[in-house]
């Protein structure tokens, strides 16, 4: 590995302008292609073998639009009623205009007999129930806004407040991440400038990371047309790509400075830095990649592709560190020391700094330092014992978003369960005689009498009489644990009892049930994923350092530190401790896939730093 990286670096320093041009050309070409094909990321959640997936499959042929779910466009007046003459006309016009909008399959008007249940008792609040002709994940934010605009124009002109919930509302309520990414880059610039004291040295890791990120995001955008890629994937890739990209470059640049201080010729110093520190970068990147790819163990297509997209960011960062960075170092040559913001001491002049004194102190008292570290980590990890995985909760969004305001209006006027109804899909072995079929009425009555069910909608049967469905509205909100328990009760006892002695099969589906299944799936697969990541990373470190002690120590240390991270996560978000310091209104559910990604990312990155430190000790 060392010889290969040395040879690659020598080539990149000799052909520095060619290498830089190749990277720039690749970035420009990929960006151009990605802009041409557009973004096709979506959040379609497929959970093979789950109850919610069976419900979706059962509805897909006879009620394809129902399988896409419905979103409420809430209409509210502060005074008067929606049925008043000055309001009813605009409400009807809004319903008509929304029905004509692209990707809308049907609209139920609260002022009609069919939509009477969508009008509050005081008639001040109602909602258009909008069913899409495509899956919510396939709908872009612009498409969603077009549908919303169709309702807002006539309604708002009449003084009616319009708020959109469901998948439509969430599409246009996602926070922008550009500002956080910009803050991250600015913070990196400040830290690197302080670290090196030289502007040019600071710019190289930043430029390399940004160029690598452009390549990564373009690849992700193109791949979104070939596979299901989550809308979160680009943000995740950006976070990881910037972090490891700057890290890897920083490690090599620091080693290059040491070579120059030792009197090595410029190109030789670059090549040796790439061969030594670059080797550590390759192994470190491999551990992060393995951790991210291991997300496939969860057997959830959306989660698997998110891991793959993040892994692409890491691979590109490694390639940039061992090819692009040596080329840029060679191009700048001795000018890398230009534009100093502080004086940099030569090795002979350097005095022990903070980190040197810290390291010496730990080395002199390793047992005390180790006990102190464990004494800090274990108490931090204790809240982990109470960790409960939840679902995405619109109630956790800011009240500045339309999705949150719609959620609050519906909860207040109709009950929180209306925000995420459960769909009971039924497959019949023999055609039903109609909605009065005894099999369906028995199931309907059993579900409606179940504790935790606030109400149900009328049964719908397809023309063939082989598929039917109705909605069950829970007493509690979609993210409430009581609703998850209700899903379990319906599946384990209520539905099997109604099915007994019949040739029908019923399933509980919908977005709420899908999120319950996702949490259950991840809870059962998380221990396996942890074992897979630890085992593969252990094997890789054995290969890198040819010892069992370092990998074993790394695995134990990382499990302790990640346990502490989980504990802090639980304390802040689930318990609500210190929530006001980070802008939360109180406790919020920990979305089921967060611990999964946290482990993959944190374990991979902590192994990164393990490799960096041990490789320096070894050298």
C-alpha positions in Angstrom: 0.0 0.0 0.0 2.8 2.4 1.0 4.7 1.9 -2.3 1.5 2.3 -4.4 0.6 5.5 -2.7 4.1 6.8 -3.0 4.1 6.1 -6.7 0.7 7.7 -7.2 1.8 10.8 -5.3 5.0 11.1 -7.4 2.9 10.9 -10.6 0.4 13.5 -9.3 3.2 15.9 -8.4 4.9 15.5 -11.8 1.6 15.8 -13.8 0.0 18.2 -11.3 -1.8 20.4 -13.8 -3.1 17.3 -15.7 -4.5 15.8 -12.4 -6.1 19.1 -11.4 -7.6 19.5 -14.9 -8.9 16.0 -14.7 -10.7 16.6 -11.4 -12.1 19.9 -12.6 -13.3 18.4 -15.9 -14.9 15.5 -14.0 -16.6 17.9 -11.6 -17.9 20.1 -14.3 -19.1 17.2 -16.5 -20.9 15.5 -13.6 -22.5 18.8 -12.4 -23.7 19.5 -16.0 -25.2 16.0 -16.3 -26.8 16.1 -12.9 -28.4 19.5 -13.7 -29.6 18.2 -17.0 -31.3 15.1 -15.6 -32.6 16.9 -12.4 -33.1 15.7 -8.9 -35.3 12.5 -8.4 -34.7 11.9 -4.7 -37.8 10.8 -2.8 -38.9 9.3 0.6 -40.8 6.3 -0.6 -40.6 3.9 2.3 -40.6 0.3 1.3 -40.5 -2.3 4.1 -40.6 -5.8 2.5 -42.7 -8.3 4.5 -44.1 -5.7 6.9 -47.8 -5.3 7.6 -47.8 -1.8 6.2 -46.2 -2.9 3.0 -48.8 -5.7 2.6 -51.5 -3.1 3.1 -50.0 -0.9 0.3 -49.6 -3.9 -2.0 -53.3 -4.9 -1.4 -54.5 -1.4 -2.3 -52.0 -0.8 -5.2 -54.2 -2.5 -7.9 -57.8 -1.6 -6.8 -57.1 1.7 -5.0 -53.7 2.9 -6.3 -54.4 6.5 -5.3 -55.4 5.5 -1.8 -52.1 3.7 -1.4 -50.5 7.1 -1.8 -52.4 8.4 1.2 -54.1 11.8 1.5 -53.0 15.2 2.8 -55.2 17.8 4.5 -55.3 21.4 3.3 -56.7 23.1 6.4 -59.1 26.1 6.0 -59.7 28.2 9.1 -61.5 31.5 9.9 -60.9 33.4 13.2 -64.5 34.7 13.2 -67.6 33.4 11.5 -68.0 30.0 9.8 -66.8 28.4 6.6 -70.4 27.8 5.7 -71.1 31.6 5.7 -71.8 32.9 2.2 -68.7 35.1 2.1 -66.5 32.0 2.9 -68.3 29.0 1.2 -67.8 30.3 -2.3 -64.0 30.6 -1.9 -63.8 27.2 -0.2 -65.7 25.6 -3.1 -63.4 27.4 -5.6 -60.3 26.2 -3.7 -61.5 22.6 -3.9 -62.2 22.9 -7.6 -58.8 24.5 -8.3 -56.9 21.9 -6.3 -58.7 19.1 -8.1 -57.4 20.6 -11.4 -53.8 20.8 -10.2 -51.1 18.4 -11.5 -50.7 15.0 -9.6 -54.1 15.4 -7.8 -56.3 12.3 -8.1 -59.2 13.5 -6.0 -60.3 16.2 -3.5 -63.0 15.9 -0.8 -64.7 19.2 0.0 -65.7 19.7 3.7 -68.8 21.6 2.6 -70.2 18.5 0.8 -72.0 15.5 2.4 -69.1 13.3 1.5 -66.7 15.5 3.4 -68.9 16.4 6.4 -66.6 14.8 8.8 -63.8 17.2 7.8 -65.8 20.2 9.1 -65.4 21.1 12.8 -68.5 21.3 15.0 -68.3 25.1 15.2 -67.8 25.1 11.4 -64.8 27.5 11.7 -62.3 24.9 10.5 -62.4 22.3 7.8 -59.9 20.6 5.5 -59.7 19.5 1.9 -58.6 15.9 1.8 -56.2 15.7 -1.2 -55.3 12.3 -2.7 -52.4 12.2 -5.0 -52.1 10.3 -8.3 -48.4 9.6 -7.5 -46.5 8.4 -4.4 -45.7 11.3 -2.1 -42.0 10.5 -2.4 -42.1 11.1 -6.2 -43.6 14.6 -5.7 -41.2 17.5 -5.7 -41.4 20.5 -3.3 -42.3 22.7 -6.3 -45.1 20.3 -7.3 -46.5 20.4 -3.8 -46.3 24.2 -3.7 -48.3 24.3 -7.0 -51.1 22.3 -5.4 -51.0 24.5 -2.3 -51.1 27.7 -4.3 -54.3 26.5 -6.0 -56.0 26.4 -2.6 -54.4 29.6 -1.2 -55.3 32.0 -4.0 -59.1 32.0 -3.7 -59.2 31.2 0.1 -56.7 33.8 1.3 -58.4 36.4 -0.8 -61.5 35.9 1.3 -59.5 36.1 4.6 -59.4 32.4 5.2 -56.2 31.0 6.8 -54.8 28.1 4.7 -52.3 25.6 6.2 -51.2 22.3 4.6 -50.4 19.1 6.5 -49.6 15.6 5.6 -47.0 14.7 3.0 -47.8 17.9 1.0 -47.1 20.1 4.0 -44.0 18.3 4.9 -42.7 18.7 1.4 -42.7 22.5 1.7 -41.8 22.6 5.4 -38.3 21.1 5.3 -35.7 23.4 6.8 -33.0 24.6 4.4 -29.5 23.1 5.2 -27.5 25.6 3.1 -26.9 27.9 6.1 -25.7 25.1 8.3 -23.3 23.9 5.6 -22.0 27.4 5.2 -21.5 27.8 8.9 -19.6 24.5 8.9 -17.3 25.7 6.1 -16.7 29.1 7.9 -15.9 27.3 11.1 -13.5 25.0 9.3 -11.7 28.0 7.7 -11.3 29.6 11.2 -10.0 26.4 12.8 -7.6 25.6 10.0 -6.3 29.2 9.8 -5.6 29.0 13.6 -4.1 25.6 13.2 -1.7 26.4 10.4 -1.4 30.1 10.8 -1.1 30.2 7.0 -4.0 31.1 4.6 -2.8 29.0 1.6 -2.4 25.9 3.9 -5.9 26.5 5.1 -7.4 26.8 1.7 -6.1 23.6 0.2 -8.2 21.2 2.5 -11.2 23.4 2.0 -10.9 23.5 -1.8 -10.3 19.8 -2.0 -13.3 19.0 0.1 -15.6 21.4 -1.8 -14.5 20.0 -5.2 -15.0 16.4 -3.9 -18.4 17.4 -2.6 -19.5 18.7 -6.0 -18.5 15.4 -7.5 -20.3 13.4 -4.8 -23.6 15.4 -4.9 -23.7 15.2 -8.7 -23.2 11.4 -8.6 -26.0 11.1 -6.0 -28.3 13.2 -8.1 -27.7 11.0 -11.2 -28.1 7.8 -9.2 -31.5 9.0 -7.9 -32.9 8.1 -11.3 -31.7 4.5 -11.1 -32.6 3.7 -7.5 -34.6 5.1 -4.6 -32.5 7.8 -2.9 -33.8 9.6 0.1 -34.1 13.4 0.1 -32.0 13.3 3.3 -29.1 11.5 1.4 -27.5 14.7 -0.1 -27.5 16.4 3.3 -26.0 13.4 5.0 -23.4 13.1 2.2 -22.6 16.8 2.5 -22.1 16.6 6.3 -19.8 13.5 6.1 -18.1 14.6 2.8 -17.0 18.0 4.2 -16.0 16.5 7.5 -13.8 13.6 6.3 -12.6 15.5 3.3 -11.1 18.3 5.4 -9.9 15.8 8.0 -8.0 13.6 5.5 -6.4 16.6 3.7 -5.4 18.1 7.0 -3.7 14.9 8.1 -1.6 14.8 4.9 -0.8 18.5 4.8 0.4 18.3 8.4 2.7 15.4 7.5 4.0 17.4 4.5 4.9 20.3 6.7 6.9 17.9 8.9 8.8 16.6 5.9 9.6 20.2 4.8 10.8 21.0 8.3 13.1 17.9 8.1 14.7 19.3 5.0 13.1 17.0 2.4 12.8 18.2 -1.2 9.2 19.5 -2.0 8.0 16.6 -4.2 9.7 14.0 -2.0 8.0 15.5 1.1 4.6 15.3 -0.7 5.1 11.7 -1.8 6.2 10.6 1.7 3.2 12.4 3.3 0.9 10.6 0.8 2.6 7.2 1.4 2.5 7.4 5.2 -0.4 9.6 6.3 -2.1 8.8 3.0 -2.0 5.1 3.9 -3.7 5.9 7.2 -6.3 7.9 5.3 -7.1 5.0 3.0 -7.6 2.6 6.0 -9.6 5.2 7.9 -11.8 5.8 4.9 -12.3 2.1 4.5 -13.6 1.8 8.1 -16.1 4.6 7.6 -17.2 3.1 4.3 -17.6 -0.3 5.9 -19.7 1.2 8.7 -22.0 3.0 6.3 -22.4 0.1 3.9 -23.3 -2.1 6.9 -26.6 -0.2 7.1 -27.7 -2.7 4.5 -28.1 -5.2 7.4 -31.3 -3.4 8.3 -32.8 -4.7 5.0 -34.6 -1.4 4.4 -34.0 -0.2 0.9 -34.2 3.5 1.7 -31.7 3.2 4.6 -29.4 1.0 2.5 -29.2 3.6 -0.3 -28.6 6.4 2.3 -25.6 4.5 3.6 -24.4 3.9 0.1 -24.7 7.6 -0.9 -22.8 8.6 2.3 -20.1 6.0 1.5 -19.7 7.5 -2.0 -18.8 10.8 -0.2 -16.1 9.1 1.8 -14.6 7.3 -1.2 -14.5 10.5 -3.2 -12.9 12.3 -0.2 -10.2 9.5 0.0 -9.5 9.7 -3.7 -9.2 13.5 -3.5 -6.8 13.3 -0.6 -4.3 10.9 -2.3 -4.5 12.4 -5.8 -5.9 15.9 -6.0 -4.2 17.2 -2.8 -0.7 16.1 -3.8 -1.2 17.9 -7.2 -2.3 21.1 -5.5 0.5 20.9 -3.0 3.0 20.6 -5.9 1.3 23.5 -7.8 1.6 25.9 -4.8 5.1 24.6 -3.9 6.9 26.9 -1.5 4.0 29.3 -1.7 2.1 27.1 0.7 3.8 29.1 3.4 2.4 32.4 2.0 0.0 34.7 3.6 0.8 34.0 7.2 -1.5 35.2 9.9 0.8 34.2 12.7 4.4 33.1 13.0 5.1 29.4 12.7 8.0 28.2 14.8 10.6 25.8 13.4 10.9 22.4 15.2 14.0 23.5 17.1 12.2 26.6 18.4 8.9 24.9 19.3 7.9 24.6 22.9 5.5 22.0 24.3 1.9 23.1 23.6 -1.4 22.3 25.2 -1.8 19.0 23.4 1.7 17.9 24.0 1.4 18.6 27.8 -2.0 16.8 27.8 -0.5 13.7 26.0 2.5 13.6 28.3 0.2 13.8 31.3 -2.0 10.9 30.1 1.1 8.8 29.2 2.6 9.4 32.7 -0.7 8.4 34.5 -2.5 6.0 32.0 -4.5 4.2 34.7 -5.8 7.3 36.3 -6.6 8.9 32.9 -8.5 5.7 31.8 -10.5 5.5 35.0 -11.4 9.2 34.7 -12.6 8.7 31.1 -14.7 5.7 32.0 -16.1 7.6 35.0 -17.3 10.3 32.7 -18.6 8.1 29.9 -20.6 5.5 31.9 -22.8 8.1 33.7 -23.4 9.8 30.3 -24.5 6.5 28.9 -27.0 5.6 31.6 -30.0 7.4 29.9 -29.5 5.0 27.0 -31.3 2.3 29.1 -34.5 4.3 28.6 -34.1 5.0 24.9 -37.3 4.6 23.0 -37.4 4.8 19.2 -40.2 6.9 17.8 -41.5 8.3 14.5 -41.1 11.6 12.8 -43.5 14.0 14.5 -44.7 17.1 12.8 -45.4 18.5 16.3 -41.6 18.8 16.6 -41.4 21.2 13.7 -41.3 24.9 14.2 -44.6 26.8 14.4 -43.3 28.8 11.5 -44.0 25.9 9.2 -47.3 25.3 7.5 -47.2 21.6 8.3 -47.0 22.3 12.1 -49.7 24.9 12.0 -52.0 22.5 10.0 -51.2 19.8 12.6 -52.2 22.0 15.5 -55.4 23.2 13.9 -56.5 19.6 13.2 -55.5 18.4 16.6 -57.5 21.2 18.3 -60.6 20.8 16.1 -60.7 17.1 15.2 -58.3 15.3 17.5 -54.6 14.4 17.0 -55.3 11.0 15.4 -56.7 12.6 12.3 -53.2 13.8 11.5 -52.2 10.2 10.8 -55.1 7.8 10.2 -54.5 4.1 10.0 -55.6 2.4 6.8 -57.2 -1.1 7.2 -56.8 -2.8 3.9 -58.8 -6.0 3.2 -58.2 -8.7 0.6 -61.2 -11.0 0.1 -61.0 -14.6 -1.0 -64.5 -14.4 -2.6 -66.2 -11.2 -3.9 -68.1 -9.1 -1.3 -71.8 -8.5 -1.9 -71.1 -4.8 -1.0 -70.2 -2.7 2.0 -72.8 -4.6 4.0 -70.9 -7.9 3.6 -70.8 -9.6 7.0 -67.0 -10.1 6.9 -66.4 -6.4 6.4 -69.0 -5.2 8.9 -67.7 -7.6 11.6 -64.2 -6.3 11.0 -65.4 -2.7 11.0 -67.3 -3.1 14.3 -64.4 -4.9 16.0 -61.9 -2.2 15.0 -64.3 0.7 16.0 -64.8 -0.8 19.4 -61.1 -1.2 20.1 -59.7 1.0 22.9 -57.7 3.8 21.4 -59.8 4.1 18.2 -61.7 7.5 18.0 -63.6 6.7 14.9 -63.6 5.1 11.5 -64.6 6.1 7.9 -67.1 4.3 5.7 -66.0 1.1 4.0 -64.9 1.4 0.4 -65.1 -1.7 -1.9 -63.7 -2.0 -5.4 -65.8 -3.0 -8.4 -64.6 -6.6 -8.3 -65.5 -6.9 -4.7 -62.2 -8.5 -3.8 -60.5 -5.5 -2.1 -61.8 -3.1 0.5 -60.5 -0.5 3.0 -61.5 1.9 5.7 -59.6 4.4 7.8 -59.3 4.1 11.6 -58.6 7.3 13.5 -56.6 6.9 16.7 -57.3 8.8 19.9 -53.7 9.8 20.1 -51.3 11.5 17.7 -49.3 9.6 15.0 -46.0 9.7 17.0 -47.6 8.7 20.4 -46.5 5.4 21.8 -50.2 4.6 22.5 -50.8 4.7 18.7 -48.0 2.3 18.1 -49.5 0.0 20.8 -52.9 0.3 19.0 -51.3 -0.9 15.7 -49.9 -3.9 17.6 -53.3 -4.6 19.2 -55.1 -4.5 15.9 -52.6 -6.8 14.2 -52.2 -9.3 17.1 -55.8 -9.8 18.3 -58.5 -7.7 16.7 -57.9 -8.5 13.1 -57.1 -12.2 13.6 -60.3 -12.6 15.6 -62.3 -11.0 12.8 -60.6 -13.1 10.1 -61.3 -16.4 11.9 -63.5 -18.6 9.9 -63.4 -16.3 6.8 -61.4 -16.2 3.6 -60.3 -12.6 4.1 -57.0 -11.1 5.1 -56.7 -7.6 6.6 -53.6 -5.4 7.1 -53.0 -2.2 9.0 -51.1 0.3 6.8 -50.7 4.0 6.1 -47.8 6.4 7.0 -48.3 6.0 10.8 -48.2 2.2 10.6 -45.2 2.3 8.2 -43.3 4.4 10.8 -44.2 1.9 13.5 -42.9 -0.9 11.3 -39.7 1.0 10.6 -39.0 1.5 14.3 -39.7 -2.2 15.0 -37.5 -3.3 12.1 -34.6 -1.1 13.2 -34.9 -2.1 16.8 -34.6 -5.8 15.9 -31.7 -5.2 13.4 -29.6 -2.6 15.4 -27.7 -5.2 17.5 -26.8 -7.2 14.4 -25.6 -4.1 12.6 -23.5 -3.2 15.6 -21.9 -6.6 15.6 -21.2 -6.5 11.9 -19.6 -3.1 12.0 -17.4 -4.0 15.0 -16.3 -7.3 13.4 -15.5 -5.8 10.0 -13.7 -2.8 11.5 -11.8 -5.1 13.9 -10.6 -7.3 10.9 -9.6 -4.2 8.9 -7.5 -2.8 11.8 -5.8 -6.2 12.4 -4.9 -6.0 8.7 -3.6 -2.5 9.0 -1.6 -2.8 12.2 -1.0 -6.6 12.5 -2.0 -6.8 16.1 -5.1 -7.7 18.1 -4.5 -5.3 21.0 -5.1 -2.0 19.0 -8.4 -3.2 17.3 -9.7 -4.6 20.6 -8.9 -1.4 22.5 -10.5 0.6 19.7 -13.7 -1.4 19.7 -14.1 -1.1 23.4 -13.4 2.6 23.5 -15.7 3.3 20.6 -18.6 1.3 22.1 -18.2 3.3 25.3 -18.1 6.7 23.6 -21.0 5.9 21.3 -23.0 4.6 24.3 -22.3 8.0 26.0 -23.5 9.7 22.8 -26.7 7.7 22.8 -27.2 8.6 26.4 -26.9 12.3 25.8 -29.2 12.0 22.8 -31.8 10.3 25.0 -31.4 12.9 27.8 -31.8 15.9 25.6 -34.4 14.8 23.1 -36.4 12.2 24.9 -36.2 13.5 28.5 -36.1 17.1 27.3 -33.1 18.1 29.4 -31.5 21.4 28.3 -33.9 21.4 25.4 -34.2 25.2 25.5 -30.5 25.6 24.8 -30.8 24.1 21.4 -34.1 25.7 20.5 -36.5 22.8 21.3 -39.9 23.5 22.8 -39.7 20.3 24.9 -39.0 16.6 24.4 -39.4 15.1 20.9 -39.3 11.5 19.6 -36.0 10.1 18.6 -36.7 9.0 15.0 -36.0 5.3 14.6 -33.2 5.5 12.1 -31.2 8.1 14.0 -29.4 5.6 16.3 -28.7 3.4 13.3 -27.0 6.2 11.4 -25.3 7.6 14.5 -23.6 4.3 15.2 -22.4 3.9 11.6 -21.1 7.4 11.4 -19.6 7.7 14.9 -18.0 4.3 14.9 -16.5 5.0 11.5 -15.2 8.4 12.4 -13.8 7.3 15.8 -12.0 4.5 14.0 -10.6 7.3 11.7 -9.0 9.1 14.6 -7.8 5.8 16.1 -6.0 5.0 12.8 -4.5 8.5 12.6 -3.1 8.4 16.2 -1.8 4.9 16.1 -0.2 5.3 12.6 1.7 8.4 14.0 2.8 6.3 17.0 3.9 3.5 14.7 5.8 5.9 12.4 
